[in-house]
Amino acid sequence: MMELWSQRPGNRQLFLNKEFYMKKFLVLAAILTLVFAGCPEEETPETQLTIKNESGKFLEYITWNNTEIKDGRYFSELEMGKSLTETVQSGSGYIFFGIFSNYGYRYRTNEIITVNDGKKEQFIFTNNTLIVNVNGSESIKLGDAF
Protein backbone atom coordinates (compact mmCIF):
# COMPACT_ATOMS: atom_id res chain seq x y z
CA MET A 1 0.00 0.00 0.00
CA MET A 2 2.88 2.34 0.70
CA GLU A 3 4.20 1.82 -2.81
CA LEU A 4 0.85 2.74 -4.35
CA TRP A 5 0.62 5.85 -2.21
CA SER A 6 4.10 7.06 -3.04
CA GLN A 7 3.58 6.50 -6.76
CA ARG A 8 0.67 8.88 -6.97
CA PRO A 9 2.01 12.25 -8.12
CA GLY A 10 0.02 14.60 -5.83
CA ASN A 11 0.36 12.68 -2.58
CA ARG A 12 4.17 12.73 -2.42
CA GLN A 13 4.27 16.51 -2.78
CA LEU A 14 1.55 16.91 -0.14
CA PHE A 15 3.48 14.67 2.27
CA LEU A 16 6.70 16.67 1.75
CA ASN A 17 4.90 19.98 2.38
CA LYS A 18 3.36 18.69 5.62
CA GLU A 19 6.76 17.42 6.78
CA PHE A 20 8.44 20.70 5.85
CA TYR A 21 5.89 22.83 7.71
CA MET A 22 5.89 20.49 10.71
CA LYS A 23 9.68 20.87 11.03
CA LYS A 24 9.36 24.67 10.75
CA PHE A 25 6.71 24.67 13.46
CA LEU A 26 8.81 22.53 15.82
CA VAL A 27 11.89 24.76 15.31
CA LEU A 28 9.80 27.88 15.94
CA ALA A 29 8.24 26.33 19.05
CA ALA A 30 11.69 25.38 20.38
CA ILE A 31 13.03 28.92 19.80
CA LEU A 32 10.03 30.53 21.54
CA THR A 33 10.38 28.14 24.47
CA LEU A 34 14.02 29.11 24.92
CA VAL A 35 13.27 32.82 24.62
CA PHE A 36 10.46 32.81 27.18
CA ALA A 37 12.21 30.40 29.54
CA GLY A 38 15.23 32.73 29.64
CA CYS A 39 13.25 35.83 30.58
CA PRO A 40 13.47 36.57 34.31
CA GLU A 41 10.19 36.97 36.14
CA GLU A 42 9.49 40.40 37.55
CA GLU A 43 9.74 40.28 41.32
CA THR A 44 7.19 42.26 43.23
CA PRO A 45 8.98 44.34 45.85
CA GLU A 46 7.91 43.72 49.42
CA THR A 47 5.73 46.21 51.21
CA GLN A 48 7.56 47.02 54.44
CA LEU A 49 7.27 49.34 57.39
CA THR A 50 10.33 50.17 59.46
CA ILE A 51 9.88 51.83 62.83
CA LYS A 52 12.93 53.48 64.34
CA ASN A 53 13.12 54.62 67.96
CA GLU A 54 15.23 57.74 68.46
CA SER A 55 13.32 58.78 71.55
CA GLY A 56 14.32 58.33 75.16
CA LYS A 57 11.50 55.81 75.77
CA PHE A 58 11.41 52.02 75.56
CA LEU A 59 8.45 51.19 73.27
CA GLU A 60 6.55 47.90 73.27
CA TYR A 61 3.57 46.11 71.69
CA ILE A 62 3.81 48.16 68.50
CA THR A 63 1.04 47.65 65.93
CA TRP A 64 0.09 49.32 62.67
CA ASN A 65 -2.95 48.48 60.56
CA ASN A 66 -3.69 45.38 62.71
CA THR A 67 -0.13 44.05 62.20
CA GLU A 68 2.25 43.69 65.13
CA ILE A 69 5.64 45.11 64.20
CA LYS A 70 8.00 42.59 65.76
CA ASP A 71 10.62 41.73 63.11
CA GLY A 72 10.39 37.97 63.69
CA ARG A 73 10.48 38.25 67.48
CA TYR A 74 7.94 36.77 69.87
CA PHE A 75 6.54 40.22 70.69
CA SER A 76 7.49 43.75 69.78
CA GLU A 77 9.78 45.79 71.96
CA LEU A 78 11.82 48.65 70.67
CA GLU A 79 14.73 49.94 72.69
CA MET A 80 16.18 53.40 72.25
CA GLY A 81 18.33 53.64 69.10
CA LYS A 82 16.94 50.42 67.56
CA SER A 83 14.52 49.72 64.71
CA LEU A 84 12.02 47.05 63.70
CA THR A 85 11.02 46.12 60.14
CA GLU A 86 7.93 44.13 59.23
CA THR A 87 6.44 43.06 55.90
CA VAL A 88 2.92 44.50 55.86
CA GLN A 89 -0.03 44.90 53.56
CA SER A 90 -0.47 48.36 52.11
CA GLY A 91 -2.82 50.66 53.94
CA SER A 92 -3.14 53.57 56.33
CA GLY A 93 -3.45 53.82 60.07
CA TYR A 94 -2.00 55.01 63.33
CA ILE A 95 0.90 53.27 65.03
CA PHE A 96 -0.29 51.97 68.41
CA PHE A 97 2.21 51.20 71.15
CA GLY A 98 2.89 51.10 74.84
CA ILE A 99 5.72 52.64 76.84
CA PHE A 100 7.58 50.16 79.03
CA SER A 101 7.55 52.35 82.15
CA ASN A 102 3.81 53.11 81.77
CA TYR A 103 2.34 49.63 81.86
CA GLY A 104 -1.36 49.67 81.04
CA TYR A 105 -1.35 52.86 78.99
CA ARG A 106 -1.70 52.62 75.24
CA TYR A 107 -0.74 55.40 72.86
CA ARG A 108 -0.98 56.07 69.16
CA THR A 109 0.72 58.42 66.78
CA ASN A 110 -0.99 61.74 66.17
CA GLU A 111 -0.59 61.33 62.42
CA ILE A 112 -1.81 58.57 60.14
CA ILE A 113 0.97 56.56 58.51
CA THR A 114 0.42 55.33 54.94
CA VAL A 115 2.34 52.47 53.34
CA ASN A 116 1.83 52.01 49.61
CA ASP A 117 1.97 48.64 47.86
CA GLY A 118 5.52 47.58 46.98
CA LYS A 119 7.11 50.43 48.95
CA LYS A 120 9.36 50.52 51.99
CA GLU A 121 8.28 53.20 54.44
CA GLN A 122 9.99 54.35 57.63
CA PHE A 123 8.60 56.10 60.69
CA ILE A 124 10.96 57.58 63.27
CA PHE A 125 9.90 58.14 66.88
CA THR A 126 11.66 61.05 68.59
CA ASN A 127 11.02 62.80 71.89
CA ASN A 128 9.13 65.45 69.88
CA THR A 129 6.80 62.99 68.10
CA LEU A 130 3.21 63.90 68.90
CA ILE A 131 1.25 61.03 70.41
CA VAL A 132 -2.25 60.56 71.83
CA ASN A 133 -3.33 58.43 74.78
CA VAL A 134 -5.99 56.10 73.31
CA ASN A 135 -8.27 56.96 76.25
CA GLY A 136 -7.97 60.68 75.60
CA SER A 137 -7.78 63.14 72.76
CA GLU A 138 -4.96 65.54 73.69
CA SER A 139 -1.69 65.37 71.81
CA ILE A 140 1.50 65.31 73.86
CA LYS A 141 5.14 64.88 72.99
CA LEU A 142 6.48 61.35 73.39
CA GLY A 143 9.28 62.69 75.59
CA ASP A 144 6.68 64.16 77.97
CA ALA A 145 4.69 60.94 78.38
CA PHE A 146 4.95 59.69 81.95
N, CA and C atoms as a LAMMPS dump frame, in Angstrom:
ITEM: TIMESTEP
0
ITEM: NUMBER OF ATOMS
438
ITEM: BOX BOUNDS ff ff ff
-5.0000000000000000e+02 5.0000000000000000e+02
-5.0000000000000000e+02 5.0000000000000000e+02
-5.0000000000000000e+02 5.0000000000000000e+02
ITEM: ATOMS id mol type element x y z
1 1 1 N 0.828 -1.186 0
2 1 2 C 0 0 0
3 1 3 C 0.866 1.24 0
4 2 1 N 1.986 1.197 0.669
5 2 2 C 2.882 2.337 0.705
6 2 3 C 3.409 2.646 -0.695
7 3 1 N 3.687 1.599 -1.457
8 3 2 C 4.198 1.822 -2.807
9 3 3 C 3.163 2.527 -3.662
10 4 1 N 1.897 2.117 -3.552
11 4 2 C 0.85 2.741 -4.352
12 4 3 C 0.709 4.22 -3.971
13 5 1 N 0.788 4.468 -2.667
14 5 2 C 0.616 5.847 -2.206
15 5 3 C 1.739 6.724 -2.721
16 6 1 N 2.974 6.24 -2.642
17 6 2 C 4.103 7.057 -3.035
18 6 3 C 4.204 7.224 -4.545
19 7 1 N 3.517 6.373 -5.299
20 7 2 C 3.577 6.498 -6.756
21 7 3 C 2.58 7.509 -7.274
22 8 1 N 1.632 7.882 -6.514
23 8 2 C 0.673 8.877 -6.97
24 8 3 C 1.361 10.235 -6.968
25 9 1 N 1.249 11.011 -7.998
26 9 2 C 2.013 12.245 -8.12
27 9 3 C 1.647 13.305 -7.083
28 10 1 N 0.404 13.514 -6.734
29 10 2 C 0.019 14.598 -5.83
30 10 3 C 0.285 14.304 -4.372
31 11 1 N 0.218 13.041 -3.974
32 11 2 C 0.362 12.683 -2.576
33 11 3 C 1.782 12.887 -2.057
34 12 1 N 2.778 12.588 -2.858
35 12 2 C 4.166 12.731 -2.421
36 12 3 C 4.478 14.2 -2.134
37 13 1 N 4.034 15.083 -2.975
38 13 2 C 4.267 16.51 -2.784
39 13 3 C 3.545 17.016 -1.525
40 14 1 N 2.31 16.523 -1.319
41 14 2 C 1.547 16.911 -0.14
42 14 3 C 2.251 16.444 1.119
43 15 1 N 2.766 15.219 1.127
44 15 2 C 3.475 14.674 2.266
45 15 3 C 4.734 15.488 2.555
46 16 1 N 5.49 15.877 1.563
47 16 2 C 6.703 16.67 1.752
48 16 3 C 6.371 18.053 2.321
49 17 1 N 5.296 18.665 1.85
50 17 2 C 4.895 19.977 2.376
51 17 3 C 4.5 19.891 3.844
52 18 1 N 3.754 18.859 4.224
53 18 2 C 3.364 18.69 5.62
54 18 3 C 4.604 18.499 6.486
55 19 1 N 5.53 17.673 6.021
56 19 2 C 6.755 17.416 6.778
57 19 3 C 7.59 18.685 6.916
58 20 1 N 7.671 19.451 5.859
59 20 2 C 8.437 20.696 5.854
60 20 3 C 7.842 21.699 6.855
61 21 1 N 6.528 21.877 6.807
62 21 2 C 5.885 22.829 7.71
63 21 3 C 5.901 22.348 9.165
64 22 1 N 5.834 21.039 9.359
65 22 2 C 5.893 20.49 10.709
66 22 3 C 7.272 20.756 11.318
67 23 1 N 8.332 20.59 10.545
68 23 2 C 9.684 20.871 11.03
69 23 3 C 9.84 22.351 11.351
70 24 1 N 9.297 23.222 10.504
71 24 2 C 9.358 24.667 10.751
72 24 3 C 8.645 25.013 12.067
73 25 1 N 7.481 24.399 12.255
74 25 2 C 6.708 24.665 13.456
75 25 3 C 7.468 24.225 14.71
76 26 1 N 8.074 23.037 14.667
77 26 2 C 8.814 22.535 15.819
78 26 3 C 10.031 23.404 16.129
79 27 1 N 10.734 23.871 15.101
80 27 2 C 11.888 24.756 15.314
81 27 3 C 11.419 26.077 15.932
82 28 1 N 10.342 26.631 15.407
83 28 2 C 9.803 27.88 15.942
84 28 3 C 9.348 27.703 17.396
85 29 1 N 8.687 26.592 17.694
86 29 2 C 8.241 26.325 19.054
87 29 3 C 9.431 26.194 20
88 30 1 N 10.496 25.536 19.554
89 30 2 C 11.692 25.38 20.383
90 30 3 C 12.347 26.733 20.65
91 31 1 N 12.426 27.588 19.64
92 31 2 C 13.026 28.919 19.802
93 31 3 C 12.204 29.755 20.788
94 32 1 N 10.892 29.755 20.635
95 32 2 C 10.029 30.531 21.544
96 32 3 C 10.125 30.007 22.975
97 33 1 N 10.228 28.704 23.13
98 33 2 C 10.38 28.137 24.469
99 33 3 C 11.663 28.621 25.119
100 34 1 N 12.751 28.638 24.371
101 34 2 C 14.023 29.11 24.916
102 34 3 C 13.98 30.594 25.246
103 35 1 N 13.345 31.377 24.388
104 35 2 C 13.269 32.823 24.624
105 35 3 C 12.473 33.121 25.885
106 36 1 N 11.298 32.513 26.022
107 36 2 C 10.459 32.814 27.176
108 36 3 C 10.969 32.166 28.455
109 37 1 N 11.65 31.047 28.357
110 37 2 C 12.211 30.405 29.543
111 37 3 C 13.394 31.2 30.08
112 38 1 N 14.075 31.948 29.215
113 38 2 C 15.23 32.726 29.637
114 38 3 C 14.88 34.079 30.209
115 39 1 N 13.645 34.529 30.055
116 39 2 C 13.247 35.835 30.58
117 39 3 C 13.041 35.742 32.089
118 40 1 N 13.689 36.613 32.861
119 40 2 C 13.471 36.575 34.311
120 40 3 C 12.084 37.105 34.653
121 41 1 N 11.494 36.507 35.68
122 41 2 C 10.191 36.974 36.139
123 41 3 C 10.38 38.261 36.932
124 42 1 N 9.431 39.156 36.784
125 42 2 C 9.491 40.396 37.551
126 42 3 C 9.134 40.079 38.998
127 43 1 N 10.01 40.481 39.904
128 43 2 C 9.739 40.277 41.316
129 43 3 C 8.991 41.477 41.863
130 44 1 N 7.945 41.196 42.599
131 44 2 C 7.189 42.262 43.226
132 44 3 C 7.919 42.66 44.505
133 45 1 N 8.279 43.933 44.622
134 45 2 C 8.98 44.34 45.846
135 45 3 C 8.065 44.197 47.061
136 46 1 N 8.685 43.887 48.194
137 46 2 C 7.915 43.721 49.416
138 46 3 C 7.422 45.07 49.933
139 47 1 N 6.279 45.041 50.544
140 47 2 C 5.73 46.211 51.207
141 47 3 C 6.171 46.124 52.66
142 48 1 N 6.984 47.093 53.095
143 48 2 C 7.556 47.015 54.437
144 48 3 C 7.392 48.332 55.184
145 49 1 N 7.291 48.192 56.498
146 49 2 C 7.272 49.343 57.386
147 49 3 C 8.389 49.158 58.397
148 50 1 N 9.252 50.16 58.477
149 50 2 C 10.326 50.172 59.461
150 50 3 C 10.017 51.242 60.482
151 51 1 N 10.1 50.879 61.75
152 51 2 C 9.88 51.834 62.834
153 51 3 C 11.185 51.962 63.595
154 52 1 N 11.655 53.186 63.677
155 52 2 C 12.929 53.479 64.341
156 52 3 C 12.639 54.287 65.602
157 53 1 N 13.336 53.938 66.679
158 53 2 C 13.117 54.615 67.956
159 53 3 C 14.332 55.487 68.291
160 54 1 N 14.186 56.785 68.076
161 54 2 C 15.233 57.738 68.455
162 54 3 C 14.797 58.57 69.653
163 55 1 N 13.796 58.073 70.363
164 55 2 C 13.316 58.778 71.552
165 55 3 C 14.049 58.235 72.778
166 56 1 N 13.733 58.788 73.91
167 56 2 C 14.318 58.327 75.16
168 56 3 C 13.434 57.313 75.867
169 57 1 N 12.448 56.758 75.166
170 57 2 C 11.5 55.812 75.766
171 57 3 C 11.682 54.418 75.171
172 58 1 N 11.396 53.418 75.983
173 58 2 C 11.412 52.023 75.559
174 58 3 C 9.987 51.689 75.107
175 59 1 N 9.79 51.435 73.822
176 59 2 C 8.451 51.188 73.273
177 59 3 C 8.184 49.687 73.197
178 60 1 N 6.909 49.324 73.343
179 60 2 C 6.547 47.902 73.272
180 60 3 C 5.158 47.73 72.671
181 61 1 N 4.864 46.486 72.274
182 61 2 C 3.571 46.112 71.692
183 61 3 C 3.159 47.091 70.587
184 62 1 N 3.998 47.192 69.578
185 62 2 C 3.812 48.156 68.498
186 62 3 C 2.988 47.509 67.392
187 63 1 N 1.881 48.152 67.014
188 63 2 C 1.036 47.649 65.931
189 63 3 C 0.714 48.773 64.964
190 64 1 N 0.542 48.389 63.721
191 64 2 C 0.092 49.315 62.671
192 64 3 C -0.833 48.533 61.753
193 65 1 N -1.998 49.074 61.498
194 65 2 C -2.953 48.481 60.557
195 65 3 C -3.216 47.006 60.902
196 66 1 N -3.415 46.724 62.18
197 66 2 C -3.688 45.377 62.706
198 66 3 C -2.533 44.397 62.515
199 67 1 N -1.32 44.894 62.333
200 67 2 C -0.129 44.05 62.202
201 67 3 C 0.839 44.42 63.311
202 68 1 N 1.253 43.423 64.091
203 68 2 C 2.246 43.693 65.127
204 68 3 C 3.612 43.797 64.475
205 69 1 N 4.313 44.872 64.762
206 69 2 C 5.644 45.112 64.203
207 69 3 C 6.647 44.492 65.162
208 70 1 N 7.128 43.292 64.815
209 70 2 C 7.999 42.591 65.759
210 70 3 C 9.245 42.003 65.11
211 71 1 N 9.378 42.115 63.795
212 71 2 C 10.619 41.728 63.106
213 71 3 C 11.047 40.297 63.427
214 72 1 N 10.073 39.374 63.443
215 72 2 C 10.386 37.972 63.686
216 72 3 C 10.529 37.592 65.152
217 73 1 N 10.371 38.532 66.048
218 73 2 C 10.481 38.249 67.485
219 73 3 C 9.141 37.748 68.009
220 74 1 N 9.162 37.264 69.258
221 74 2 C 7.935 36.765 69.873
222 74 3 C 6.926 37.892 70.101
223 75 1 N 7.394 39.031 70.585
224 75 2 C 6.542 40.218 70.694
225 75 3 C 7.411 41.44 70.429
226 76 1 N 6.752 42.561 70.192
227 76 2 C 7.492 43.748 69.776
228 76 3 C 7.929 44.588 70.959
229 77 1 N 9.212 44.834 71.01
230 77 2 C 9.778 45.786 71.963
231 77 3 C 10.874 46.526 71.212
232 78 1 N 10.914 47.81 71.441
233 78 2 C 11.825 48.645 70.67
234 78 3 C 12.61 49.551 71.614
235 79 1 N 13.851 49.165 71.829
236 79 2 C 14.732 49.943 72.692
237 79 3 C 15.148 51.238 72.002
238 80 1 N 15.691 52.145 72.789
239 80 2 C 16.183 53.4 72.246
240 80 3 C 17.323 53.12 71.262
241 81 1 N 17.268 53.79 70.109
242 81 2 C 18.327 53.641 69.104
243 81 3 C 18.19 52.425 68.212
244 82 1 N 17.142 51.645 68.364
245 82 2 C 16.936 50.425 67.558
246 82 3 C 15.791 50.641 66.573
247 83 1 N 15.626 49.663 65.667
248 83 2 C 14.516 49.724 64.714
249 83 3 C 13.947 48.328 64.499
250 84 1 N 12.709 48.284 64.039
251 84 2 C 12.016 47.047 63.697
252 84 3 C 11.475 47.192 62.28
253 85 1 N 11.57 46.121 61.497
254 85 2 C 11.018 46.122 60.138
255 85 3 C 10.082 44.941 59.998
256 86 1 N 8.928 45.191 59.419
257 86 2 C 7.93 44.133 59.232
258 86 3 C 7.35 44.241 57.82
259 87 1 N 7.145 43.094 57.176
260 87 2 C 6.441 43.058 55.9
261 87 3 C 4.959 43.209 56.21
262 88 1 N 4.316 44.172 55.559
263 88 2 C 2.923 44.495 55.857
264 88 3 C 2.125 44.57 54.56
265 89 1 N 0.826 44.628 54.709
266 89 2 C -0.034 44.904 53.562
267 89 3 C -0.216 46.409 53.481
268 90 1 N -0.329 46.913 52.275
269 90 2 C -0.473 48.355 52.105
270 90 3 C -1.733 48.843 52.817
271 91 1 N -1.68 50.082 53.259
272 91 2 C -2.82 50.656 53.943
273 91 3 C -2.434 51.903 54.705
274 92 1 N -3.352 52.371 55.514
275 92 2 C -3.137 53.569 56.327
276 92 3 C -3.643 53.312 57.741
277 93 1 N -2.997 53.947 58.699
278 93 2 C -3.45 53.824 60.074
279 93 3 C -2.456 54.437 61.037
280 94 1 N -2.874 54.518 62.273
281 94 2 C -1.995 55.007 63.333
282 94 3 C -1.07 53.878 63.777
283 95 1 N 0.044 54.247 64.358
284 95 2 C 0.896 53.271 65.026
285 95 3 C 0.487 53.287 66.495
286 96 1 N 0.091 52.127 67.004
287 96 2 C -0.295 51.974 68.408
288 96 3 C 0.862 51.326 69.146
289 97 1 N 1.077 51.726 70.384
290 97 2 C 2.207 51.201 71.146
291 97 3 C 2.004 51.468 72.634
292 98 1 N 2.836 50.844 73.421
293 98 2 C 2.889 51.101 74.845
294 98 3 C 4.285 51.596 75.187
295 99 1 N 4.411 52.207 76.335
296 99 2 C 5.716 52.639 76.839
297 99 3 C 6.03 51.742 78.029
298 100 1 N 7.211 51.174 78.038
299 100 2 C 7.578 50.16 79.026
300 100 3 C 7.352 50.636 80.46
301 101 1 N 7.683 51.862 80.766
302 101 2 C 7.547 52.352 82.146
303 101 3 C 6.105 52.691 82.51
304 102 1 N 5.212 52.745 81.545
305 102 2 C 3.809 53.111 81.769
306 102 3 C 2.905 51.927 81.477
307 103 1 N 3.109 50.828 82.157
308 103 2 C 2.344 49.627 81.865
309 103 3 C 0.845 49.905 81.997
310 104 1 N 0.091 49.484 81.016
311 104 2 C -1.356 49.666 81.039
312 104 3 C -1.841 50.817 80.188
313 105 1 N -0.965 51.746 79.848
314 105 2 C -1.352 52.865 78.991
315 105 3 C -1.011 52.533 77.544
316 106 1 N -1.941 52.81 76.675
317 106 2 C -1.704 52.62 75.237
318 106 3 C -1.726 53.99 74.564
319 107 1 N -0.85 54.154 73.602
320 107 2 C -0.74 55.403 72.857
321 107 3 C -0.82 55.101 71.372
322 108 1 N -1.024 56.167 70.62
323 108 2 C -0.984 56.07 69.163
324 108 3 C -0.321 57.325 68.621
325 109 1 N 0.151 57.237 67.418
326 109 2 C 0.723 58.423 66.782
327 109 3 C -0.392 59.425 66.509
328 110 1 N -0.025 60.685 66.469
329 110 2 C -0.987 61.735 66.169
330 110 3 C -1.321 61.75 64.678
331 111 1 N -0.383 61.331 63.868
332 111 2 C -0.589 61.335 62.418
333 111 3 C -0.823 59.925 61.893
334 112 1 N -1.55 59.846 60.806
335 112 2 C -1.809 58.574 60.143
336 112 3 C -0.613 58.25 59.252
337 113 1 N -0.17 57.002 59.313
338 113 2 C 0.968 56.558 58.512
339 113 3 C 0.422 55.724 57.357
340 114 1 N 0.859 56.043 56.141
341 114 2 C 0.42 55.335 54.939
342 114 3 C 1.59 54.571 54.345
343 115 1 N 1.34 53.31 54.019
344 115 2 C 2.336 52.473 53.344
345 115 3 C 1.706 52.009 52.038
346 116 1 N 2.338 52.38 50.924
347 116 2 C 1.834 52.011 49.609
348 116 3 C 2.373 50.657 49.179
349 117 1 N 1.618 49.975 48.329
350 117 2 C 1.972 48.64 47.857
351 117 3 C 3.333 48.639 47.175
352 118 1 N 4.193 47.72 47.58
353 118 2 C 5.515 47.579 46.981
354 118 3 C 6.533 48.61 47.448
355 119 1 N 6.2 49.384 48.454
356 119 2 C 7.108 50.431 48.954
357 119 3 C 7.649 50.06 50.33
358 120 1 N 8.759 50.68 50.673
359 120 2 C 9.359 50.525 51.993
360 120 3 C 9.284 51.878 52.683
361 121 1 N 8.47 51.948 53.709
362 121 2 C 8.279 53.199 54.443
363 121 3 C 8.972 53.114 55.795
364 122 1 N 9.331 54.29 56.324
365 122 2 C 9.987 54.35 57.631
366 122 3 C 9.332 55.432 58.472
367 123 1 N 9.103 55.112 59.748
368 123 2 C 8.595 56.097 60.693
369 123 3 C 9.593 56.163 61.834
370 124 1 N 9.962 57.39 62.216
371 124 2 C 10.958 57.584 63.27
372 124 3 C 10.29 58.249 64.477
373 125 1 N 10.356 57.566 65.629
374 125 2 C 9.898 58.145 66.884
375 125 3 C 11.031 58.973 67.475
376 126 1 N 10.723 60.205 67.857
377 126 2 C 11.664 61.054 68.591
378 126 3 C 10.944 61.544 69.846
379 127 1 N 11.666 62.228 70.705
380 127 2 C 11.023 62.798 71.895
381 127 3 C 9.975 63.849 71.529
382 128 1 N 10.079 64.422 70.323
383 128 2 C 9.129 65.452 69.878
384 128 3 C 7.973 64.899 69.06
385 129 1 N 7.916 63.587 68.844
386 129 2 C 6.8 62.99 68.101
387 129 3 C 5.512 63.185 68.886
388 130 1 N 4.496 63.707 68.229
389 130 2 C 3.207 63.9 68.897
390 130 3 C 2.466 62.579 68.965
391 131 1 N 1.988 62.266 70.176
392 131 2 C 1.248 61.033 70.409
393 131 3 C -0.04 61.356 71.148
394 132 1 N -0.957 60.395 71.161
395 132 2 C -2.246 60.56 71.834
396 132 3 C -2.496 59.327 72.688
397 133 1 N -2.904 59.542 73.941
398 133 2 C -3.329 58.43 74.783
399 133 3 C -4.647 57.931 74.191
400 134 1 N -4.78 56.608 73.972
401 134 2 C -5.985 56.099 73.31
402 134 3 C -7.257 56.35 74.125
403 135 1 N -7.107 56.644 75.413
404 135 2 C -8.271 56.963 76.246
405 135 3 C -8.562 58.457 76.291
406 136 1 N -7.785 59.237 75.608
407 136 2 C -7.974 60.682 75.604
408 136 3 C -7.946 61.225 74.186
409 137 1 N -7.805 62.535 74.089
410 137 2 C -7.778 63.139 72.757
411 137 3 C -6.69 64.206 72.631
412 138 1 N -6.003 64.514 73.738
413 138 2 C -4.962 65.545 73.692
414 138 3 C -3.659 64.974 73.167
415 139 1 N -3.009 65.756 72.318
416 139 2 C -1.688 65.374 71.807
417 139 3 C -0.629 65.83 72.792
418 140 1 N 0.345 64.962 73.033
419 140 2 C 1.502 65.313 73.858
420 140 3 C 2.751 64.829 73.135
421 141 1 N 3.891 65.337 73.543
422 141 2 C 5.14 64.88 72.986
423 141 3 C 5.515 63.548 73.639
424 142 1 N 6.087 62.646 72.861
425 142 2 C 6.482 61.347 73.388
426 142 3 C 7.437 61.509 74.581
427 143 1 N 8.332 62.456 74.493
428 143 2 C 9.278 62.688 75.589
429 143 3 C 8.606 63.12 76.879
430 144 1 N 7.409 63.7 76.79
431 144 2 C 6.684 64.164 77.972
432 144 3 C 5.732 63.111 78.55
433 145 1 N 5.589 61.986 77.872
434 145 2 C 4.688 60.942 78.379
435 145 3 C 5.284 60.358 79.652
436 146 1 N 4.451 60.17 80.651
437 146 2 C 4.954 59.689 81.95
438 146 3 C 4.989 58.185 81.99
